[in-house]
Amino acid sequence: MNAITIAAGPTQIIKTNNPVYTEEKQNILVTADQPEFTIQLKSNPTTGYSWFLREYDNNVLVPVKHTFQGANVKLMGAPGFELWTFRVKSSGFVVPQQTTIRLVYARPWQGADNSTQIIFRVTTVKK
C-alpha cells in the first residue's frame, strides 16, 4: 500500500468528552467506566480521499459516530480531521480483551492499490 501524506499541519487534538487517539497513539485502553473513545485522523476529502472502516470486532465494539471537522483556517480545500467514535459493549469488560480496528485511507474508485491503512489496538479492562 502506498503511503499518503496529509498536510494538516501540527496535530491538533479535537475536544470531545471521550479519550482521543491519533496516528501517534495507536494503543487504546478502554475502561468500563469510560466505554467510549474517539479516533482522530488527518483527512482532506477535497482530494477524494476518505477514511473507511475496514475491520473491527462487532462482538466487542460498536461504531457510534463518524464526522469530519475542518481545520481552523478559512481556505478552500484545507485539510481537517475525521473523527470516529466507538463504544465497547458491556460484554467486552467481563474479562480483559484485546481487539483491533483497521481503517483505510483511500479514494473509493481507485481500490486498495492507492490506499494506506492504520491499525489501532484496543484493550479493555474492568478497573
PyMOL commands that set and color helices and strands:
alter all, ss='L'
color gray80, all
select helices_A, chain A and resi 45-47+90-93+112-114
alter helices_A, ss='H'
color red, helices_A
select strands_A, chain A and resi 20-21+27-31+36-43+50-55+61-70+80-88+97-106+116-125
alter strands_A, ss='S'
color yellow, strands_A
deselect
rebuild
show_as cartoon
